Amino acid sequence: MNPNFITRRNFAQLSIAAGLFSFLPPGHTKSNVNGKLLIIGGAEDRQNERVILKKFIELSGGNQAKLKFILAASSEPSSVWSSYSNVFKNLGATNVEPIALLSREDAYNPDVVSNLLTADGIFMTGGDQSRLMAELWETPAFRAIHQVFHLNGICIAGTSAGAAVMSRQMIAQGQAPIITQKDVVSFDIGLGLVSMAIIDQHFSQRRRLTRLLSALAQRPDLLGVGIDENTGLVITVNESIEVIGDGSVTILDGREMISNYEEIEAKEKLELLGVKMHLLPSGSSYNVNAYREEEKRVASLLNAIKYLVLPGPARM
């Protein structure tokens, strides 16, 4: 094995650690409420029990909460909005509204920014994550999302493409090969609300384990998090995780992994030794402050969760 992967890993860890220092603008103070993320693996139930969508209402403050919807990832925002607005009104939410953000120009509109700043909960729908980030990246709307999350402690939810953008290192595209190969995914920059993990969605249904392992080989300093369809991962910053819905969440931890990444060419087979995998079905919940370090049964998992619940830097 070529030991150069250690150099690559250390460089990435130092780069990310430097980004963890969040600086608040003058005059802003942090809320005492930790922000919450509801990261959904796509295809969430909108007709039957609607457990995940009910959870979004709950995390945002109840039926009176101001729920704002970002539809920019979708190629058919009108039909997507019609579906979600009907569902949430049927669930008793009284204040649901789409954000008029369908282009990069919209992301500079002061009315759009003001609307985001009044939100109790923000929901990002599915579609194309690269389209969504092309419209949001480093705009006033982007900074408003960070402000209400980091300072106000609101809930931000995303499904499918809206889930992919939660992480700083975002999977932009890439097929899931039958055999785990080098460089089958390409990355782009996401919102960075989750800084220490790569998010993948539709995980079991689209057999994306090999894809996420390939991503992990490129960035062994990060966790890989795969979320099944109709499944939600609730992250309370610096505190806990909870899995809801029908499926499971898979956490891959390659921080102590040995690989042949530096020795092979793109699309050649990867050797990955020492990858830790945690499979958390619906109903699983862990609070990192509720376990003692000596509890060996969950020590490895808790170590990963402590990494996962770290907030990304506040970009305001």
Backbone hydrogen bonds in HBPLUS format (Angstrom, degrees):
<---DONOR---> <-ACCEPTOR-->    atom                        ^
c    i                          cat <-CA-CA->   ^        H-A-AA   ^      H-
h    n   atom  resd res      DA  || num        DHA   H-A  angle D-A-AA Bond
n    s   type  num  typ     dist DA aas  dist angle  dist       angle   num
A0006-ILE N   A0003-PRO O   3.05 MM   3  5.83 154.5  2.12 121.4 127.1     1
A0007-THR N   A0004-ASN O   3.02 MM   3  5.25 118.1  2.42 102.8 117.1     2
A0008-ARG N   A0004-ASN O   3.12 MM   4  6.51 161.3  2.16 154.8 159.6     3
A0009-ARG N   A0005-PHE O   2.85 MM   4  6.00 158.3  1.89 146.5 152.7     4
A0010-ASN N   A0006-ILE O   2.83 MM   4  6.03 170.1  1.84 155.7 158.1     5
A0011-PHE N   A0007-THR O   2.96 MM   4  6.10 159.5  2.01 149.2 154.9     6
A0012-ALA N   A0008-ARG O   3.09 MM   4  6.29 161.2  2.13 146.5 151.1     7
A0013-GLN N   A0009-ARG O   2.89 MM   4  6.16 160.2  1.93 155.2 161.1     8
A0014-LEU N   A0010-ASN O   2.95 MM   4  6.12 161.9  1.98 150.1 154.5     9
A0015-SER N   A0011-PHE O   3.03 MM   4  6.23 154.5  2.10 145.7 153.0    10
A0016-ILE N   A0012-ALA O   2.97 MM   4  6.21 160.8  2.00 152.6 156.9    11
A0017-ALA N   A0013-GLN O   2.85 MM   4  5.96 165.1  1.87 151.5 156.6    12
A0018-ALA N   A0014-LEU O   3.08 MM   4  6.16 153.9  2.15 142.0 148.1    13
A0019-GLY N   A0016-ILE O   2.84 MM   3  5.01 123.7  2.16  99.9 115.6    14
A0020-LEU N   A0017-ALA O   3.15 MM   3  5.27 154.6  2.22 102.8 110.5    15
A0028-HIS N   A0025-PRO O   3.12 MM   3  5.71 158.6  2.16 142.6 142.4    16
A0031-SER N   A0151-LEU O   2.81 MM 120  5.03 121.0  2.16 118.0 135.3    17
A0237-VAL N   A0035-GLY O   3.04 MM 202  5.70 169.6  2.05 170.6 173.6    18
A0036-LYS N   A0154-ILE O   3.26 MM 118  6.37 166.9  2.28 134.1 137.7    19
A0156-ILE N   A0036-LYS O   2.94 MM 120  6.44 155.0  2.01 157.0 162.5    20
A0037-LEU N   A0235-ILE O   2.85 MM 198  5.06 157.6  1.90 145.2 152.9    21
A0235-ILE N   A0037-LEU O   2.86 MM 198  5.06 158.3  1.90 143.8 151.3    22
A0038-LEU N   A0156-ILE O   2.99 MM 118  6.25 156.7  2.05 137.9 141.7    23
A0158-GLY N   A0038-LEU O   3.04 MM 120  6.54 150.3  2.13 163.3 163.3    24
A0039-ILE N   A0233-LEU O   2.91 MM 194  5.07 170.8  1.92 145.5 143.3    25
A0233-LEU N   A0039-ILE O   2.79 MM 194  5.07 161.4  1.83 141.4 147.2    26
A0040-ILE N   A0158-GLY O   2.85 MM 118  5.94 171.3  1.86 172.7 170.1    27
A0160-SER N   A0040-ILE O   3.18 MM 120  6.43 148.1  2.28 140.7 147.4    28
A0041-GLY N   A0231-THR O   2.98 MM 190  5.64 162.1  2.01 163.0 168.9    29
A0202-HIS N   A0041-GLY O   2.90 MM 161  5.18 143.7  2.03 125.3 135.9    30
A0230-ASN N   A0042-GLY O   2.77 MM 188  6.01 162.0  1.80 168.2 174.1    31
A0054-LYS N   A0050-ARG O   2.97 MM   4  6.18 155.6  2.04 154.6 162.1    32
A0055-LYS N   A0051-VAL O   3.00 MM   4  6.20 146.4  2.11 140.1 149.5    33
A0056-PHE N   A0052-ILE O   3.06 MM   4  6.44 145.9  2.18 143.9 152.6    34
A0057-ILE N   A0053-LEU O   3.24 MM   4  6.58 157.4  2.29 144.6 149.1    35
A0058-GLU N   A0054-LYS O   2.98 MM   4  6.28 163.0  2.01 150.9 155.6    36
A0059-LEU N   A0055-LYS O   2.83 MM   4  6.02 169.3  1.84 157.7 159.8    37
A0060-SER N   A0056-PHE O   3.02 MM   4  6.08 135.9  2.22 140.5 151.7    38
A0060-SER N   A0057-ILE O   3.22 MM   3  5.17 130.3  2.48  93.8 107.1    39
A0062-GLY N   A0057-ILE O   2.88 MM   5  5.25 163.3  1.90 149.4 144.2    40
A0061-GLY N   A0058-GLU O   3.12 MM   3  5.37 155.5  2.18 105.6 113.2    41
A0065-ALA N   A0062-GLY O   3.01 MM   3  5.54 163.9  2.03 120.3 125.5    42
A0094-THR N   A0063-ASN O   2.99 MM  31  5.98 171.1  2.00 158.3 156.3    43
A0120-ASP N   A0066-LYS O   2.87 MM  54  5.06 169.1  1.89 143.4 146.2    44
A0121-GLY N   A0066-LYS O   3.21 MM  55  6.44 143.7  2.35 156.5 149.5    45
A0067-LEU N   A0095-ASN O   2.88 MM  28  6.12 167.3  1.89 173.1 174.6    46
A0097-GLU N   A0067-LEU O   2.99 MM  30  6.35 148.6  2.09 162.0 171.9    47
A0068-LYS N   A0121-GLY O   2.90 MM  53  6.23 170.5  1.90 161.1 162.2    48
A0123-PHE N   A0068-LYS O   2.84 MM  55  6.27 156.5  1.90 158.7 166.7    49
A0069-PHE N   A0097-GLU O   2.97 MM  28  6.23 147.5  2.08 148.6 153.5    50
A0099-ILE N   A0069-PHE O   2.80 MM  30  5.68 168.3  1.82 157.4 153.3    51
A0070-ILE N   A0123-PHE O   2.85 MM  53  6.16 161.2  1.89 151.2 157.4    52
A0125-THR N   A0070-ILE O   3.15 MM  55  6.44 164.4  2.18 166.3 169.4    53
A0074-SER N   A0071-LEU O   3.03 MM   3  5.77 155.6  2.09 124.2 130.7    54
A0128-ASP N   A0073-ALA O   2.86 MM  55  4.92 151.5  1.94 120.5 126.9    55
A0080-VAL N   A0076-GLU O   3.18 MM   4  6.39 162.1  2.21 156.1 161.6    56
A0081-TRP N   A0077-PRO O   2.88 MM   4  5.96 159.3  1.92 146.8 152.3    57
A0082-SER N   A0078-SER O   2.99 MM   4  6.20 155.3  2.05 144.4 151.2    58
A0083-SER N   A0079-SER O   3.16 MM   4  6.39 155.5  2.22 144.7 149.7    59
A0084-TYR N   A0080-VAL O   3.09 MM   4  6.39 172.0  2.09 156.8 157.7    60
A0085-SER N   A0081-TRP O   2.81 MM   4  5.79 167.0  1.82 156.5 160.8    61
A0086-ASN N   A0082-SER O   3.28 MM   4  6.24 158.6  2.33 137.6 142.9    62
A0087-VAL N   A0083-SER O   3.16 MM   4  6.39 162.2  2.19 148.8 153.8    63
A0088-PHE N   A0084-TYR O   2.96 MM   4  6.13 176.3  1.97 160.8 161.0    64
A0089-LYS N   A0085-SER O   3.05 MM   4  6.06 154.7  2.11 142.6 149.7    65
A0090-ASN N   A0086-ASN O   2.97 MM   4  6.10 153.3  2.04 144.6 152.1    66
A0091-LEU N   A0087-VAL O   3.00 MM   4  6.30 130.9  2.25 139.7 153.7    67
A0093-ALA N   A0088-PHE O   3.01 MM   5  5.56 150.1  2.10 164.3 155.0    68
A0092-GLY N   A0089-LYS O   3.06 MM   3  5.14 158.1  2.11 102.9 109.4    69
A0101-LEU N   A0099-ILE O   2.68 MM   2  5.41 138.0  1.85 109.1  95.0    70
A0107-ALA N   A0104-ARG O   3.10 MM   3  5.14 126.8  2.39  95.2 108.9    71
A0108-TYR N   A0105-GLU O   3.06 MM   3  5.50 160.9  2.10 112.1 118.2    72
A0109-ASN N   A0106-ASP O   2.96 MM   3  5.09 160.3  2.00 109.1 115.6    73
A0141-ALA N   A0107-ALA O   3.10 MM  34  4.99 137.6  2.28 148.3 154.5    74
A0112-VAL N   A0109-ASN O   3.02 MM   3  5.33 123.3  2.36 106.8 120.6    75
A0113-VAL N   A0109-ASN O   3.11 MM   4  6.47 162.2  2.15 156.9 161.9    76
A0114-SER N   A0110-PRO O   2.90 MM   4  6.07 162.4  1.93 147.1 151.9    77
A0115-ASN N   A0111-ASP O   2.98 MM   4  6.10 152.5  2.06 140.3 147.8    78
A0116-LEU N   A0112-VAL O   3.01 MM   4  6.31 158.3  2.06 151.1 156.3    79
A0117-LEU N   A0113-VAL O   3.03 MM   4  6.27 153.2  2.10 149.1 156.7    80
A0118-THR N   A0115-ASN O   3.25 MM   3  5.44 150.6  2.34 102.1 110.5    81
A0119-ALA N   A0116-LEU O   3.12 MM   3  5.37 165.1  2.14 112.3 116.8    82
A0122-ILE N   A0155-CYS O   3.05 MM  33  6.56 154.4  2.11 152.4 160.5    83
A0157-ALA N   A0122-ILE O   2.72 MM  35  6.10 169.0  1.73 166.8 170.4    84
A0124-MET N   A0157-ALA O   2.83 MM  33  6.14 156.3  1.88 136.7 143.8    85
A0159-THR N   A0124-MET O   3.06 MM  35  6.50 154.5  2.13 169.7 176.2    86
A0132-LEU N   A0128-ASP O   3.11 MM   4  6.46 160.0  2.15 151.1 156.7    87
A0133-MET N   A0129-GLN O   2.99 MM   4  6.22 164.3  2.01 149.1 152.5    88
A0134-ALA N   A0130-SER O   2.93 MM   4  6.01 147.3  2.04 142.2 151.3    89
A0135-GLU N   A0131-ARG O   3.25 MM   4  6.48 141.1  2.41 142.9 151.4    90
A0135-GLU N   A0132-LEU O   3.23 MM   3  5.41 132.3  2.47  97.6 109.5    91
A0136-LEU N   A0132-LEU O   3.10 MM   4  6.31 137.0  2.30 139.8 152.2    92
A0137-TRP N   A0133-MET O   2.89 MM   4  5.37 169.4  1.90 146.2 148.7    93
A0139-THR N   A0136-LEU O   3.11 MM   3  5.71 136.5  2.30 156.1 145.7    94
A0143-ARG N   A0139-THR O   3.07 MM   4  6.44 160.3  2.11 154.2 158.9    95
A0144-ALA N   A0140-PRO O   2.89 MM   4  6.09 143.6  2.02 140.6 151.1    96
A0145-ILE N   A0141-ALA O   3.04 MM   4  6.34 152.1  2.12 149.5 155.6    97
A0146-HIS N   A0142-PHE O   3.23 MM   4  6.60 158.9  2.28 147.4 152.5    98
A0147-GLN N   A0143-ARG O   2.89 MM   4  6.12 150.4  1.98 143.4 152.2    99
A0148-VAL N   A0144-ALA O   3.02 MM   4  6.29 167.7  2.04 157.5 157.6   100
A0149-PHE N   A0145-ILE O   3.13 MM   4  6.22 147.3  2.25 142.4 151.5   101
A0150-HIS N   A0146-HIS O   2.85 MM   4  5.85 170.6  1.86 154.9 157.2   102
A0151-LEU N   A0147-GLN O   2.85 MM   4  5.46 155.0  1.91 142.2 150.6   103
A0154-ILE N   A0148-VAL O   3.27 MM   6  6.16 175.7  2.28 144.9 146.1   104
A0153-GLY N   A0149-PHE O   3.19 MM   4  4.85 131.6  2.44 108.8 119.4   105
A0162-GLY N   A0159-THR O   2.82 MM   3  4.64 141.0  1.97 136.0 123.5   106
A0163-ALA N   A0160-SER O   2.87 MM   3  5.06 141.2  2.03 102.9 115.0   107
A0164-ALA N   A0160-SER O   3.01 MM   4  6.42 152.5  2.09 151.5 159.5   108
A0165-VAL N   A0161-ALA O   3.25 MM   4  6.51 151.0  2.34 149.8 154.8   109
A0166-MET N   A0163-ALA O   3.11 MM   3  5.53 160.2  2.15 112.9 119.1   110
A0191-LEU N   A0165-VAL O   2.69 MM  26  5.55 155.4  1.75 151.2 158.7   111
A0193-LEU N   A0166-MET O   2.89 MM  27  5.41 122.6  2.22 146.4 163.3   112
A0194-VAL N   A0166-MET O   2.94 MM  28  5.80 152.9  2.01 142.6 141.1   113
A0168-ARG N   A0194-VAL O   2.95 MM  26  6.29 132.6  2.18 165.9 167.8   114
A0190-GLY N   A0168-ARG O   2.89 MM  22  4.58 165.3  1.91 124.4 128.9   115
A0170-MET N   A0188-ASP O   2.91 MM  18  5.20 158.3  1.96 161.3 159.2   116
A0188-ASP N   A0170-MET O   2.83 MM  18  5.20 148.3  1.93 145.9 155.5   117
A0172-ALA N   A0186-SER O   2.83 MM  14  5.68 160.5  1.87 151.0 156.5   118
A0186-SER N   A0173-GLN O   2.98 MM  13  5.62 159.1  2.02 155.0 157.3   119
A0270-LEU N   A0180-THR O   3.05 MM  90  5.93 168.9  2.07 143.6 144.9   120
A0182-LYS N   A0268-GLU O   2.94 MM  86  5.72 150.5  2.02 155.3 163.7   121
A0267-LYS N   A0182-LYS O   2.94 MM  85  4.87 165.7  1.96 128.7 133.3   122
A0223-LEU N   A0196-MET O   3.02 MM  27  6.31 171.0  2.03 138.3 140.1   123
A0198-ILE N   A0223-LEU O   2.76 MM  25  6.16 149.7  1.85 153.0 161.3   124
A0225-VAL N   A0198-ILE O   2.84 MM  27  6.01 164.8  1.87 176.0 171.4   125
A0200-ASP N   A0225-VAL O   2.82 MM  25  6.13 153.6  1.89 164.4 162.6   126
A0227-ILE N   A0200-ASP O   2.92 MM  27  6.31 156.6  1.98 149.0 155.4   127
A0206-ARG N   A0202-HIS O   2.98 MM   4  5.79 149.8  2.08 147.4 152.9   128
A0203-PHE N   A0227-ILE O   3.14 MM  24  5.33 177.2  2.14 123.8 122.9   129
A0208-ARG N   A0203-PHE O   3.05 MM   5  5.22 169.7  2.06 152.8 156.1   130
A0207-ARG N   A0204-SER O   3.15 MM   3  4.87 163.2  2.18 101.4 105.7   131
A0212-LEU N   A0208-ARG O   2.99 MM   4  6.26 161.5  2.02 156.5 160.3   132
A0213-LEU N   A0209-LEU O   2.93 MM   4  6.17 156.1  1.99 152.6 159.6   133
A0214-SER N   A0210-THR O   3.00 MM   4  6.16 152.6  2.08 142.6 149.6   134
A0215-ALA N   A0211-ARG O   2.99 MM   4  6.31 152.2  2.07 144.7 152.5   135
A0216-LEU N   A0212-LEU O   2.87 MM   4  6.11 150.5  1.96 143.3 151.8   136
A0217-ALA N   A0213-LEU O   2.94 MM   4  6.23 142.7  2.08 143.2 152.9   137
A0218-GLN N   A0214-SER O   3.34 MM   4  6.70 143.8  2.48 139.8 147.9   138
A0218-GLN N   A0215-ALA O   3.13 MM   3  5.28 126.4  2.43  97.0 110.3   139
A0219-ARG N   A0215-ALA O   3.06 MM   4  6.40 147.1  2.17 143.4 153.1   140
A0222-LEU N   A0219-ARG O   3.13 MM   3  5.82 170.0  2.14 121.8 124.9   141
A0224-GLY N   A0252-LEU O   2.88 MM  28  4.77 165.8  1.90 141.9 146.0   142
A0252-LEU N   A0224-GLY O   2.71 MM  28  4.77 167.5  1.73 148.6 152.9   143
A0226-GLY N   A0250-THR O   2.82 MM  24  4.97 163.2  1.85 149.2 154.2   144
A0250-THR N   A0226-GLY O   2.82 MM  24  4.97 164.4  1.85 150.2 154.7   145
A0228-ASP N   A0248-SER O   3.20 MM  20  5.78 165.8  2.22 170.0 174.3   146
A0246-ASP N   A0230-ASN O   2.83 MM  16  5.81 165.5  1.85 157.6 158.7   147
A0232-GLY N   A0244-ILE O   2.86 MM  12  5.14 164.7  1.88 137.3 141.8   148
A0244-ILE N   A0232-GLY O   2.91 MM  12  5.14 164.4  1.93 150.4 155.3   149
A0234-VAL N   A0242-GLU O   2.78 MM   8  5.01 171.5  1.79 159.3 160.6   150
A0242-GLU N   A0234-VAL O   2.91 MM   8  5.01 134.8  2.11 137.9 147.6   151
A0236-THR N   A0240-SER O   2.93 MM   4  5.19 169.2  1.94 145.5 149.2   152
A0239-GLU N   A0236-THR O   2.96 MM   3  5.43 146.6  2.07 146.7 142.8   153
A0240-SER N   A0236-THR O   3.14 MM   4  5.19 149.7  2.24 131.5 140.8   154
A0238-ASN N   A0309-VAL O   2.85 MM  71  5.02 170.6  1.86 130.5 133.6   155
A0288-VAL N   A0239-GLU O   2.84 MM  49  5.76 150.1  1.93 164.3 174.4   156
A0241-ILE N   A0286-TYR O   2.97 MM  45  5.55 151.2  2.05 150.2 159.4   157
A0286-TYR N   A0241-ILE O   3.04 MM  45  5.55 155.6  2.10 146.5 153.1   158
A0243-VAL N   A0284-SER O   2.85 MM  41  5.38 156.7  1.91 162.7 165.4   159
A0283-GLY N   A0243-VAL O   2.83 MM  40  5.58 178.8  1.83 142.8 143.0   160
A0282-SER N   A0247-GLY O   2.97 MM  35  5.86 127.7  2.25 161.9 165.4   161
A0249-VAL N   A0280-LEU O   2.84 MM  31  5.15 157.6  1.89 139.4 145.8   162
A0280-LEU N   A0249-VAL O   2.86 MM  31  5.15 175.7  1.86 158.2 158.7   163
A0251-ILE N   A0278-HIS O   2.83 MM  27  5.06 167.5  1.84 153.0 157.4   164
A0278-HIS N   A0251-ILE O   2.86 MM  27  5.06 156.4  1.92 147.3 154.8   165
A0253-ASP N   A0276-LYS O   2.78 MM  23  4.98 163.3  1.81 151.8 155.4   166
A0276-LYS N   A0253-ASP O   2.96 MM  23  4.98 176.4  1.96 144.7 143.7   167
A0257-MET N   A0254-GLY O   3.01 MM   3  4.69 163.2  2.03 105.8 108.5   168
A0258-ILE N   A0273-LEU O   2.91 MM  15  5.07 157.3  1.96 142.9 150.6   169
A0273-LEU N   A0258-ILE O   2.79 MM  15  5.07 175.0  1.79 160.4 162.0   170
A0260-ASN N   A0271-GLU O   3.25 MM  11  5.57 135.7  2.46 143.2 150.8   171
A0263-GLU N   A0260-ASN O   2.90 MM   3  5.32 151.0  1.98 115.4 125.0   172
A0268-GLU N   A0265-GLU O   3.07 MM   3  5.68 157.0  2.13 137.4 139.0   173
A0284-SER N   A0281-PRO O   3.05 MM   3  5.91 153.2  2.12 147.5 150.5   174
A0290-ALA N   A0287-ASN O   3.00 MM   3  5.40 167.6  2.02 117.7 121.4   175
A0295-GLU N   A0292-ARG O   3.09 MM   3  5.73 170.5  2.10 123.2 125.7   176
A0296-LYS N   A0294-GLU O   2.86 MM   2  5.58 114.3  2.30 116.6  99.2   177
A0298-VAL N   A0295-GLU O   3.31 MM   3  6.18 146.1  2.43 121.3 126.3   178
A0299-ALA N   A0296-LYS O   3.29 MM   3  4.77 157.9  2.34  93.6 100.1   179
A0302-LEU N   A0298-VAL O   2.82 MM   4  5.93 169.5  1.83 162.3 165.6   180
A0303-ASN N   A0299-ALA O   2.98 MM   4  6.10 150.7  2.07 144.3 152.2   181
A0304-ALA N   A0300-SER O   3.19 MM   4  6.50 150.8  2.28 141.9 148.8   182
A0304-ALA N   A0301-LEU O   3.02 MM   3  5.15 117.3  2.43  97.7 112.8   183
A0305-ILE N   A0301-LEU O   2.84 MM   4  6.17 158.5  1.89 153.7 160.6   184
A0306-LYS N   A0302-LEU O   2.85 MM   4  5.98 160.4  1.89 150.7 155.0   185
A0307-TYR N   A0304-ALA O   3.09 MM   3  5.15 123.9  2.42  96.3 110.5   186
A0308-LEU N   A0304-ALA O   2.91 MM   4  6.23 149.3  2.01 145.2 154.8   187
A0309-VAL N   A0305-ILE O   2.91 MM   4  6.11 155.6  1.97 161.1 163.8   188
A0310-LEU N   A0307-TYR O   3.43 MM   3  5.63 160.5  2.47 103.0 108.5   189
